Amino acid sequence: MKAISEGGNQNCPDCGQVVEPRITKQYLSKGEIDESEKKLVEALTGDMTTISCPKCKNKLMFEPGDPVKGHKDNFGKPLTPEAAEHMGKYRVRCNNCETNFCTGCNVHPYHIGQTCE
């Protein structure tokens, strides 16, 4: 039995009805189940990426943001446009240990006012 998968849901190939996961596992191969679960995660997370905190190894979902406006570097100077864009794309705060870090180079604390280079 090969199921049709839309947005991570398993559908009956004959009638198109959604099939409960406990029933799906009885008829699908491990590879088909893994592919279905992968599609479900992709549907739920969109463009997000899974990353790990470099300090506590907590897994986080991450989606790059827009340039940060109004922040200052460690010397009190306004961020350059490049540093503001970098901060919006790469800075993350771990929801477990509250460490700020850079997803580009894994430095913690985050290197505010600088890029990874």
LUMVO-134374 format. One record per atom (N, C-alpha, C): x, y, z; residue number from 1; residue in one letter. Coordinates in pm, whole numbers. Layout:
<atoms>
+--------+--------+--------+------+------+
|      x |      y |      z | resi | resn |
+--------+--------+--------+------+------+
|      X |      Y |      Z |  NUM |    A |
...
+--------+--------+--------+------+------+
</atoms>
This chain:
<atoms>
+--------+--------+--------+------+------+
|      x |      y |      z | resi | resn |
+--------+--------+--------+------+------+
|     86 |   -119 |      0 |    1 |    M |
|      0 |      0 |      0 |    1 |    M |
|     89 |    123 |      0 |    1 |    M |
|     72 |    209 |    -94 |    2 |    K |
|    148 |    334 |    -99 |    2 |    K |
|     51 |    447 |    -72 |    2 |    K |
|     81 |    527 |     28 |    3 |    A |
|     -9 |    636 |     66 |    3 |    A |
|     30 |    765 |     -6 |    3 |    A |
|    -66 |    852 |    -21 |    4 |    I |
|    -45 |    985 |    -75 |    4 |    I |
|    -19 |   1076 |     44 |    4 |    I |
|     84 |   1158 |     35 |    5 |    S |
|    117 |   1246 |    146 |    5 |    S |
|    101 |   1390 |    104 |    5 |    S |
|     18 |   1465 |    179 |    6 |    E |
|      0 |   1608 |    154 |    6 |    E |
|     20 |   1681 |    285 |    6 |    E |
|    119 |   1768 |    291 |    7 |    G |
|    142 |   1846 |    412 |    7 |    G |
|    173 |   1760 |    532 |    7 |    G |
|    228 |   1640 |    509 |    8 |    G |
|    265 |   1553 |    620 |    8 |    G |
|    157 |   1456 |    661 |    8 |    G |
|     34 |   1473 |    615 |    9 |    N |
|    -74 |   1380 |    649 |    9 |    N |
|    -71 |   1261 |    555 |    9 |    N |
|   -102 |   1144 |    607 |   10 |    Q |
|   -114 |   1026 |    522 |   10 |    Q |
|   -259 |   1012 |    479 |   10 |    Q |
|   -280 |    998 |    350 |   11 |    N |
|   -415 |    983 |    298 |   11 |    N |
|   -429 |    847 |    233 |   11 |    N |
|   -548 |    791 |    241 |   12 |    C |
|   -577 |    664 |    177 |   12 |    C |
|   -566 |    682 |     26 |   12 |    C |
|   -493 |    591 |    -43 |   13 |    P |
|   -479 |    606 |   -188 |   13 |    P |
|   -608 |    579 |   -264 |   13 |    P |
|   -703 |    511 |   -200 |   14 |    D |
|   -829 |    480 |   -267 |   14 |    D |
|   -934 |    590 |   -251 |   14 |    D |
|   -958 |    634 |   -126 |   15 |    C |
|  -1066 |    730 |   -101 |   15 |    C |
|  -1017 |    871 |    -66 |   15 |    C |
|   -887 |    887 |    -35 |   16 |    G |
|   -833 |   1018 |     -4 |   16 |    G |
|   -852 |   1063 |    140 |   16 |    G |
|   -920 |    983 |    223 |   17 |    Q |
|   -941 |   1019 |    364 |   17 |    Q |
|   -809 |   1014 |    440 |   17 |    Q |
|   -796 |   1102 |    541 |   18 |    V |
|   -678 |   1100 |    627 |   18 |    V |
|   -680 |    973 |    711 |   18 |    V |
|   -565 |    906 |    719 |   19 |    V |
|   -553 |    781 |    794 |   19 |    V |
|   -479 |    810 |    924 |   19 |    V |
|   -530 |    757 |   1035 |   20 |    E |
|   -467 |    779 |   1165 |   20 |    E |
|   -326 |    720 |   1167 |   20 |    E |
|   -232 |    788 |   1236 |   21 |    P |
|    -94 |    739 |   1240 |   21 |    P |
|    -79 |    596 |   1289 |   21 |    P |
|   -160 |    554 |   1387 |   22 |    R |
|   -145 |    416 |   1438 |   22 |    R |
|   -180 |    314 |   1331 |   22 |    R |
|   -273 |    348 |   1243 |   23 |    I |
|   -309 |    257 |   1134 |   23 |    I |
|   -206 |    266 |   1022 |   23 |    I |
|   -161 |    386 |    994 |   24 |    T |
|    -60 |    407 |    890 |   24 |    T |
|     62 |    322 |    915 |   24 |    T |
|    107 |    315 |   1040 |   25 |    K |
|    229 |    242 |   1074 |   25 |    K |
|    215 |     92 |   1049 |   25 |    K |
|     93 |     42 |   1044 |   26 |    Q |
|     72 |   -101 |   1017 |   26 |    Q |
|     96 |   -136 |    871 |   26 |    Q |
|     78 |    -40 |    781 |   27 |    Y |
|     81 |    -69 |    638 |   27 |    Y |
|    196 |     -7 |    560 |   27 |    Y |
|    266 |     88 |    619 |   28 |    L |
|    374 |    155 |    548 |   28 |    L |
|    510 |    106 |    594 |   28 |    L |
|    606 |    116 |    503 |   29 |    S |
|    744 |     80 |    538 |   29 |    S |
|    803 |    190 |    626 |   29 |    S |
|    914 |    159 |    692 |   30 |    K |
|    981 |    259 |    775 |   30 |    K |
|   1022 |    379 |    690 |   30 |    K |
|   1069 |    356 |    569 |   31 |    G |
|   1109 |    465 |    480 |   31 |    G |
|    993 |    556 |    445 |   31 |    G |
|    875 |    498 |    420 |   32 |    E |
|    757 |    578 |    389 |   32 |    E |
|    711 |    660 |    510 |   32 |    E |
|    720 |    599 |    629 |   33 |    I |
|    683 |    670 |    752 |   33 |    I |
|    781 |    785 |    777 |   33 |    I |
|    911 |    758 |    761 |   34 |    D |
|   1012 |    863 |    781 |   34 |    D |
|    991 |    979 |    685 |   34 |    D |
|    960 |    948 |    558 |   35 |    E |
|    936 |   1053 |    459 |   35 |    E |
|    812 |   1135 |    495 |   35 |    E |
|    709 |   1068 |    543 |   36 |    S |
|    587 |   1137 |    585 |   36 |    S |
|    614 |   1231 |    701 |   36 |    S |
|    690 |   1183 |    800 |   37 |    E |
|    722 |   1266 |    916 |   37 |    E |
|    809 |   1385 |    875 |   37 |    E |
|    900 |   1364 |    781 |   38 |    K |
|    984 |   1474 |    731 |   38 |    K |
|    898 |   1581 |    665 |   38 |    K |
|    801 |   1539 |    584 |   39 |    K |
|    712 |   1635 |    517 |   39 |    K |
|    626 |   1710 |    619 |   39 |    K |
|    585 |   1642 |    725 |   40 |    L |
|    506 |   1708 |    828 |   40 |    L |
|    588 |   1817 |    897 |   40 |    L |
|    712 |   1785 |    932 |   41 |    V |
|    799 |   1884 |    996 |   41 |    V |
|    821 |   2003 |    903 |   41 |    V |
|    845 |   1975 |    775 |   42 |    E |
|    865 |   2084 |    678 |   42 |    E |
|    740 |   2171 |    667 |   42 |    E |
|    623 |   2109 |    667 |   43 |    A |
|    498 |   2185 |    657 |   43 |    A |
|    477 |   2272 |    780 |   43 |    A |
|    517 |   2223 |    896 |   44 |    L |
|    497 |   2298 |   1020 |   44 |    L |
|    599 |   2409 |   1040 |   44 |    L |
|    720 |   2388 |    992 |   45 |    T |
|    826 |   2483 |   1019 |   45 |    T |
|    858 |   2578 |    904 |   45 |    T |
|    811 |   2550 |    785 |   46 |    G |
|    837 |   2638 |    672 |   46 |    G |
|    985 |   2658 |    647 |   46 |    G |
|   1030 |   2783 |    652 |   47 |    D |
|   1170 |   2816 |    625 |   47 |    D |
|   1258 |   2807 |    749 |   47 |    D |
|   1206 |   2761 |    858 |   48 |    M |
|   1285 |   2754 |    981 |   48 |    M |
|   1391 |   2644 |    972 |   48 |    M |
|   1495 |   2663 |   1047 |   49 |    T |
|   1606 |   2569 |   1052 |   49 |    T |
|   1623 |   2523 |   1197 |   49 |    T |
|   1659 |   2396 |   1216 |   50 |    T |
|   1687 |   2347 |   1350 |   50 |    T |
|   1835 |   2371 |   1380 |   50 |    T |
|   1862 |   2433 |   1494 |   51 |    I |
|   1998 |   2460 |   1537 |   51 |    I |
|   2015 |   2413 |   1681 |   51 |    I |
|   2138 |   2403 |   1726 |   52 |    S |
|   2168 |   2365 |   1864 |   52 |    S |
|   2241 |   2478 |   1933 |   52 |    S |
|   2205 |   2503 |   2058 |   53 |    C |
|   2276 |   2602 |   2139 |   53 |    C |
|   2418 |   2551 |   2162 |   53 |    C |
|   2521 |   2633 |   2137 |   54 |    P |
|   2658 |   2587 |   2158 |   54 |    P |
|   2693 |   2567 |   2305 |   54 |    P |
|   2614 |   2623 |   2395 |   55 |    K |
|   2644 |   2611 |   2538 |   55 |    K |
|   2575 |   2489 |   2600 |   55 |    K |
|   2441 |   2478 |   2586 |   56 |    C |
|   2369 |   2370 |   2654 |   56 |    C |
|   2320 |   2261 |   2559 |   56 |    C |
|   2341 |   2278 |   2427 |   57 |    K |
|   2302 |   2181 |   2324 |   57 |    K |
|   2152 |   2168 |   2304 |   57 |    K |
|   2074 |   2261 |   2360 |   58 |    N |
|   1929 |   2262 |   2341 |   58 |    N |
|   1898 |   2281 |   2193 |   58 |    N |
|   1800 |   2208 |   2139 |   59 |    K |
|   1758 |   2222 |   2000 |   59 |    K |
|   1658 |   2336 |   1989 |   59 |    K |
|   1678 |   2421 |   1888 |   60 |    L |
|   1593 |   2538 |   1867 |   60 |    L |
|   1550 |   2544 |   1721 |   60 |    L |
|   1431 |   2599 |   1698 |   61 |    M |
|   1387 |   2630 |   1563 |   61 |    M |
|   1426 |   2775 |   1537 |   61 |    M |
|   1483 |   2802 |   1422 |   62 |    F |
|   1536 |   2935 |   1393 |   62 |    F |
|   1493 |   2981 |   1254 |   62 |    F |
|   1446 |   3103 |   1248 |   63 |    E |
|   1414 |   3166 |   1120 |   63 |    E |
|   1481 |   3302 |   1119 |   63 |    E |
|   1570 |   3327 |   1021 |   64 |    P |
|   1638 |   3457 |   1015 |   64 |    P |
|   1538 |   3572 |   1008 |   64 |    P |
|   1574 |   3683 |   1072 |   65 |    G |
|   1485 |   3799 |   1075 |   65 |    G |
|   1537 |   3914 |    992 |   65 |    G |
|   1472 |   4027 |   1008 |   66 |    D |
|   1509 |   4149 |    936 |   66 |    D |
|   1622 |   4221 |   1009 |   66 |    D |
|   1686 |   4316 |    940 |   67 |    P |
|   1792 |   4394 |   1007 |   67 |    P |
|   1740 |   4458 |   1136 |   67 |    P |
|   1824 |   4459 |   1237 |   68 |    V |
|   1790 |   4517 |   1366 |   68 |    V |
|   1817 |   4666 |   1361 |   68 |    V |
|   1720 |   4746 |   1406 |   69 |    K |
|   1736 |   4892 |   1403 |   69 |    K |
|   1743 |   4946 |   1545 |   69 |    K |
|   1825 |   5049 |   1566 |   70 |    G |
|   1830 |   5118 |   1693 |   70 |    G |
|   1923 |   5057 |   1797 |   70 |    G |
|   1987 |   4943 |   1767 |   71 |    H |
|   2079 |   4883 |   1864 |   71 |    H |
|   2216 |   4949 |   1854 |   71 |    H |
|   2289 |   4939 |   1963 |   72 |    K |
|   2425 |   4993 |   1968 |   72 |    K |
|   2523 |   4881 |   1998 |   72 |    K |
|   2647 |   4901 |   1957 |   73 |    D |
|   2750 |   4801 |   1985 |   73 |    D |
|   2798 |   4813 |   2130 |   73 |    D |
|   2898 |   4737 |   2165 |   74 |    N |
|   2948 |   4736 |   2303 |   74 |    N |
|   3016 |   4866 |   2345 |   74 |    N |
|   3041 |   4955 |   2247 |   75 |    F |
|   3104 |   5084 |   2276 |   75 |    F |
|   3005 |   5198 |   2271 |   75 |    F |
|   2875 |   5165 |   2256 |   76 |    G |
|   2771 |   5267 |   2254 |   76 |    G |
|   2747 |   5332 |   2119 |   76 |    G |
|   2814 |   5281 |   2016 |   77 |    K |
|   2797 |   5337 |   1881 |   77 |    K |
|   2684 |   5264 |   1809 |   77 |    K |
|   2607 |   5336 |   1725 |   78 |    P |
|   2502 |   5270 |   1647 |   78 |    P |
|   2562 |   5161 |   1557 |   78 |    P |
|   2488 |   5053 |   1538 |   79 |    L |
|   2535 |   4944 |   1452 |   79 |    L |
|   2545 |   4991 |   1308 |   79 |    L |
|   2648 |   4944 |   1239 |   80 |    T |
|   2658 |   4970 |   1095 |   80 |    T |
|   2546 |   4893 |   1026 |   80 |    T |
|   2509 |   4931 |    904 |   81 |    P |
|   2405 |   4855 |    833 |   81 |    P |
|   2440 |   4707 |    819 |   81 |    P |
|   2568 |   4676 |    796 |   82 |    E |
|   2611 |   4537 |    783 |   82 |    E |
|   2594 |   4461 |    915 |   82 |    E |
|   2633 |   4525 |   1025 |   83 |    A |
|   2621 |   4461 |   1157 |   83 |    A |
|   2475 |   4444 |   1196 |   83 |    A |
|   2390 |   4541 |   1162 |   84 |    A |
|   2247 |   4531 |   1193 |   84 |    A |
|   2183 |   4418 |   1115 |   84 |    A |
|   2221 |   4404 |    987 |   85 |    E |
|   2168 |   4295 |    905 |   85 |    E |
|   2215 |   4160 |    959 |   85 |    E |
|   2344 |   4152 |    996 |   86 |    H |
|   2399 |   4028 |   1051 |   86 |    H |
|   2327 |   3989 |   1179 |   86 |    H |
|   2304 |   4086 |   1267 |   87 |    M |
|   2237 |   4059 |   1394 |   87 |    M |
|   2095 |   4005 |   1371 |   87 |    M |
|   2024 |   4063 |   1274 |   88 |    G |
|   1890 |   4016 |   1243 |   88 |    G |
|   1888 |   3875 |   1187 |   88 |    G |
|   1989 |   3839 |   1111 |   89 |    K |
|   1994 |   3707 |   1049 |   89 |    K |
|   2052 |   3598 |   1138 |   89 |    K |
|   2145 |   3632 |   1227 |   90 |    Y |
|   2222 |   3529 |   1296 |   90 |    Y |
|   2214 |   3525 |   1448 |   90 |    Y |
|   2169 |   3631 |   1513 |   91 |    R |
|   2167 |   3628 |   1659 |   91 |    R |
|   2047 |   3551 |   1712 |   91 |    R |
|   2072 |   3463 |   1809 |   92 |    V |
|   1967 |   3382 |   1872 |   92 |    V |
|   1988 |   3383 |   2022 |   92 |    V |
|   1878 |   3380 |   2096 |   93 |    R |
|   1885 |   3362 |   2241 |   93 |    R |
|   1824 |   3225 |   2270 |   93 |    R |
|   1901 |   3139 |   2335 |   94 |    C |
|   1853 |   3005 |   2371 |   94 |    C |
|   1739 |   3017 |   2471 |   94 |    C |
|   1630 |   2947 |   2447 |   95 |    N |
|   1517 |   2952 |   2539 |   95 |    N |
|   1537 |   2862 |   2662 |   95 |    N |
|   1647 |   2790 |   2665 |   96 |    N |
|   1676 |   2704 |   2780 |   96 |    N |
|   1775 |   2770 |   2876 |   96 |    N |
|   1892 |   2812 |   2825 |   97 |    C |
|   1995 |   2870 |   2911 |   97 |    C |
|   2009 |   3021 |   2893 |   97 |    C |
|   1933 |   3080 |   2801 |   98 |    E |
|   1931 |   3223 |   2773 |   98 |    E |
|   2062 |   3279 |   2719 |   98 |    E |
|   2146 |   3193 |   2663 |   99 |    T |
|   2269 |   3237 |   2601 |   99 |    T |
|   2239 |   3301 |   2466 |   99 |    T |
|   2296 |   3420 |   2441 |  100 |    N |
|   2291 |   3482 |   2309 |  100 |    N |
|   2408 |   3428 |   2230 |  100 |    N |
|   2381 |   3379 |   2108 |  101 |    F |
|   2491 |   3328 |   2027 |  101 |    F |
|   2467 |   3354 |   1880 |  101 |    F |
|   2571 |   3335 |   1802 |  102 |    C |
|   2567 |   3357 |   1658 |  102 |    C |
|   2551 |   3223 |   1588 |  102 |    C |
|   2447 |   3211 |   1504 |  103 |    T |
|   2426 |   3087 |   1431 |  103 |    T |
|   2524 |   3073 |   1315 |  103 |    T |
|   2591 |   3181 |   1279 |  104 |    G |
|   2688 |   3175 |   1170 |  104 |    G |
|   2820 |   3113 |   1212 |  104 |    G |
|   2866 |   3146 |   1332 |  105 |    C |
|   2997 |   3097 |   1378 |  105 |    C |
|   2992 |   3030 |   1515 |  105 |    C |
|   2873 |   3024 |   1578 |  106 |    N |
|   2852 |   2961 |   1710 |  106 |    N |
|   2925 |   3029 |   1825 |  106 |    N |
|   2968 |   3152 |   1807 |  107 |    V |
|   3033 |   3226 |   1916 |  107 |    V |
|   2926 |   3268 |   2017 |  107 |    V |
|   2958 |   3254 |   2144 |  108 |    H |
|   2870 |   3304 |   2249 |  108 |    H |
|   2955 |   3371 |   2354 |  108 |    H |
|   2913 |   3485 |   2405 |  109 |    P |
|   2792 |   3558 |   2368 |  109 |    P |
|   2805 |   3613 |   2225 |  109 |    P |
|   2690 |   3651 |   2168 |  110 |    Y |
|   2686 |   3703 |   2033 |  110 |    Y |
|   2779 |   3824 |   2020 |  110 |    Y |
|   2848 |   3834 |   1908 |  111 |    H |
|   2945 |   3941 |   1882 |  111 |    H |
|   2875 |   4064 |   1825 |  111 |    H |
|   2803 |   4137 |   1912 |  112 |    I |
|   2726 |   4253 |   1868 |  112 |    I |
|   2816 |   4359 |   1807 |  112 |    I |
|   2770 |   4415 |   1696 |  113 |    G |
|   2846 |   4519 |   1627 |  113 |    G |
|   2946 |   4466 |   1528 |  113 |    G |
|   2958 |   4334 |   1516 |  114 |    Q |
|   3056 |   4274 |   1425 |  114 |    Q |
|   2987 |   4165 |   1343 |  114 |    Q |
|   3047 |   4132 |   1230 |  115 |    T |
|   3002 |   4015 |   1155 |  115 |    T |
|   3094 |   3899 |   1192 |  115 |    T |
|   3072 |   3784 |   1136 |  116 |    C |
|   3154 |   3667 |   1170 |  116 |    C |
|   3299 |   3679 |   1120 |  116 |    C |
|   3321 |   3768 |   1026 |  117 |    E |
|   3456 |   3781 |    967 |  117 |    E |
|   3550 |   3861 |   1052 |  117 |    E |
+--------+--------+--------+------+------+
</atoms>
